Amino acid sequence: MMTMIYDLTNRKNLPQSPGVYAFKDEEGQVLYIGKSANLKSRVSIYFQVKSHGKATSKMDISL
């Protein structure tokens, strides 16, 4: 398995392939691990700014 770290301020670079993603806190502790058939579609959902919070800016993605 290859691990890629993407700068998610430009989500156009995310692959549309299946993979695993991880949310980490500031210290690098894993908060959540998810998987998706289409990483670009799934990850983009997390970065839609809602009225009750702010979007995340970094995430590890494994392909």
N, C-alpha and C positions, 0 to 999 in steps of 0.2 A: 504494500500500500504506500502510495506517495502522499506526503502532506504538503499542502500549499498554504501559505498565509497571504491573504488578499487584503489590500486596503479597500475597505468597503465604502469609501467616499465616492468611488467610481465603480458602481456595480455592473457596468457594461462589460467588465473583464471577467465576470463570473461565468463558469461553464454551465451549460444546460444539461450536463450529464448527472448521473446519480452520484451520491457521495454522503459523507458524514460531516457535520459541523459541530463546533463546540463554542459555547459562550464562556468566557473567563472573566474573573474580576480583576481589579488593578494589580493584585499580587500574583496573578497567574493561576489561581485556583479555579478548577472547572466548576461552573455553576449548572450547566445543562449541556447534554449531548443529544443531537437529533440526527435523523437521516432523511434523505429525500431522493425522489426519482429525478427531480429537476432542481438543482441547487440554486440557480439564478432566481427561479420563481419563488422558492421557499424562503430563501434568505431575504429577498426584497420585501417580503411581508413584514419582517422584523424591523425594517428601517423606515416604515411609514410613520411619520411623526404624528402622534395622537395628542389630543388636548390635555391628557393627564400625565404626559411624560415626555422624555426626549429619546431620540433614536440612538442606538448603539453605533460605534464607529469601527470596532475591530472584532474579528472572529477568525478562528482557525478552521480550515476546511480540508478534509481528507478526501482524496479521490481514489 
